[in-house]
């Protein structure tokens, strides 16, 4: 199992606030994350706020993908 910073806090936050959804994806435990998987978790991503962490190359890639989907910076 990989280290999960603040995982319990995010889970508790998502239980307290129904508009907040927490989804942890660990590449080490399976496949790489892609936009298809994100859109399955959140089909209507427009108007949402996305928080992400990870390697710079990964976050820059997803930033471009989110912008293509209509999210604003």
Protein Blocks (a to p, Z undefined) as FASTA:
>chain_A
ZZdehklmmmmmmmmmmkbccddddfklmccddfklmmmmmmplghpacddeddfklmmm
mmmmmmmnopaZZ
